[in-house]
């Protein structure tokens, strides 16, 4: 395992050096989107229309943050379960996104898309939403305000801690961890 500090938007040279198990501190802009937003975003891409953000090198955080306390840019911002985005993530990667942040396993189609398009699936610590929210310095809704907490936001992060779960080589940290302790 190695540690990296990366700034978004990511470049493929960034993602290709990462391996499952690496710790990464992200700086820059992330886009927040959950399943309802992903459905709309993928429809736009498939219709050849522009997204409300630049997808090239983007990192999509699967989160529905809570309202901020006075003076804070955002409330608790813990990851949501990622499998709900499995049907959308390969398309997002195909069109240029290079990172996703969530919690839980991904399906084989997502892992294959990470290999093909140079994408990374990062895990954020579930249950640590209040602490992760402290790493967010600004937040603004950029699309689908009617979705409330699930609206698409542009957030700025400083040293946002994530772990590489699925890398560009087909490795899966969850599977690797299990194999370590498997009795054969």
C-alpha positions in Angstrom: 0.0 0.0 0.0 1.1 3.5 -0.8 -0.3 7.0 0.0 -0.9 9.7 -2.5 -2.3 13.2 -2.5 -4.1 14.0 -5.8 -5.9 17.0 -7.1 -9.0 16.8 -9.3 -9.7 16.7 -12.1 -7.8 13.4 -12.2 -5.7 12.4 -15.2 -5.3 8.8 -16.4 -1.6 8.9 -15.4 -2.9 9.5 -11.8 -5.3 6.6 -11.8 -3.0 4.1 -13.5 -0.5 4.4 -10.7 -3.0 3.5 -8.0 -3.4 0.0 -6.6 -6.2 -1.5 -4.5 -5.4 -0.7 -0.9 -3.7 2.6 -1.6 -4.7 5.6 0.6 -5.5 8.8 -1.3 -6.1 12.3 -0.1 -8.1 14.2 -2.7 -8.1 17.9 -3.1 -10.1 20.0 -5.5 -13.6 19.6 -6.8 -15.9 16.6 -6.5 -19.3 16.2 -7.9 -22.0 14.6 -5.7 -24.7 12.4 -7.3 -26.8 9.5 -6.2 -29.0 7.1 -8.3 -31.8 9.6 -9.2 -29.3 12.1 -10.5 -27.2 9.4 -12.2 -30.3 8.3 -14.2 -30.7 11.8 -15.5 -27.0 12.4 -16.2 -26.6 9.2 -18.1 -29.8 10.0 -20.2 -28.2 13.4 -21.1 -24.9 11.6 -22.2 -26.8 9.1 -24.2 -28.8 11.9 -25.9 -25.5 13.7 -26.8 -26.3 16.6 -24.5 -23.9 18.4 -22.1 -23.8 17.7 -18.4 -24.0 20.5 -15.8 -20.3 19.8 -15.1 -17.2 18.8 -17.0 -17.1 15.0 -16.9 -13.4 14.7 -18.0 -11.4 13.5 -15.1 -14.3 14.1 -12.7 -14.7 12.3 -9.4 -18.3 11.5 -8.5 -19.1 11.2 -4.8 -22.2 9.0 -4.0 -23.6 11.1 -1.1 -26.7 12.8 0.0 -25.4 15.3 2.6 -27.4 16.7 5.5 -28.2 20.4 5.7 -25.3 22.5 7.0 -25.2 24.0 10.4 -24.9 27.8 10.3 -21.5 28.8 9.0 -20.7 25.4 7.6 -20.8 24.7 3.8 -22.4 21.3 4.3 -23.6 18.9 6.9 -22.7 15.3 7.4 -21.5 13.8 4.1 -21.0 10.1 4.5 -20.9 7.8 1.4 -24.0 5.9 0.3 -24.1 2.3 -0.9 -22.6 2.2 -4.4 -24.3 -0.7 -6.0 -27.3 1.5 -6.8 -25.0 3.3 -9.3 -23.7 0.1 -10.9 -25.9 0.4 -13.9 -24.8 4.0 -14.5 -21.1 4.0 -13.6 -19.8 2.3 -16.8 -21.4 5.0 -18.9 -19.9 7.8 -16.7 -16.5 6.2 -17.0 -16.9 5.8 -20.8 -17.5 9.5 -21.2 -14.5 10.6 -19.1 -15.1 10.4 -15.4 -12.1 8.8 -13.7 -13.2 8.3 -10.1 -16.2 7.3 -7.9 -16.4 7.4 -4.2 -18.9 5.4 -2.1 -19.1 2.3 0.1 -19.6 -1.3 -0.6 -18.9 -3.7 -3.4 -19.3 -3.0 -7.2 -20.4 -5.4 -9.8 -18.1 -7.0 -12.5 -19.3 -4.6 -15.2 -18.1 -1.6 -13.1 -14.7 -3.3 -12.4 -14.3 -4.1 -16.1 -15.1 -0.4 -17.0 -12.5 0.8 -14.5 -9.9 -1.4 -16.4 -11.1 -0.3 -19.8 -11.4 3.5 -19.1 -8.8 4.0 -16.5 -11.3 4.6 -13.6 -10.9 4.1 -9.9 -13.5 3.2 -7.3 -12.6 4.7 -4.0 -14.1 3.8 -0.7 -14.9 6.4 2.0 -15.6 5.3 5.6 -19.2 4.7 6.2 -20.4 6.1 9.5 -17.9 9.0 9.4 -20.1 11.5 7.6 -19.6 14.2 10.2 -15.9 13.9 9.9 -15.9 13.7 6.1 -18.1 16.8 6.0 -15.3 18.7 7.8 -13.1 18.1 4.8 -15.5 19.9 2.5 -14.8 23.7 2.3 -17.5 24.7 -0.1 -20.7 23.3 -1.7 -23.2 24.5 -4.2 -26.1 22.9 -6.0 -25.4 22.8 -9.8 -28.3 20.7 -11.0 -31.6 19.0 -10.0 -32.3 21.1 -6.9 -35.7 19.4 -6.7 -33.9 16.2 -5.6 -33.0 17.9 -2.2 -30.1 16.2 -0.6 -29.6 14.1 -3.7 -29.2 17.2 -6.0 -26.0 17.4 -8.0 -23.5 19.5 -6.1 -20.0 20.8 -6.8 -18.0 20.5 -3.6 -14.5 21.5 -2.8 -12.5 19.2 -0.6 -9.1 19.4 1.2 -7.3 16.2 2.0 -10.4 14.1 1.6 -9.4 10.6 2.7 -10.4 7.6 0.5 -9.1 4.1 -0.1 -8.7 2.5 -3.5 -11.1 -0.4 -3.7 -11.1 -1.2 -7.4 -8.1 -0.2 -9.5 -7.4 0.0 -13.2 -5.9 -3.5 -13.2 -9.0 -5.4 -12.0 -8.0 -5.7 -8.4 -10.7 -5.6 -5.7 -9.6 -4.7 -2.2 -12.6 -6.5 -0.7 -11.8 -9.7 -2.5 -8.0 -9.4 -1.7 -8.8 -8.9 2.0 -11.0 -12.0 2.1 -8.4 -14.1 0.3 -5.8 -13.2 3.0 -7.8 -15.0 5.6 -9.4 -17.7 3.6 -8.8 -21.2 4.9 -7.9 -23.5 1.9 
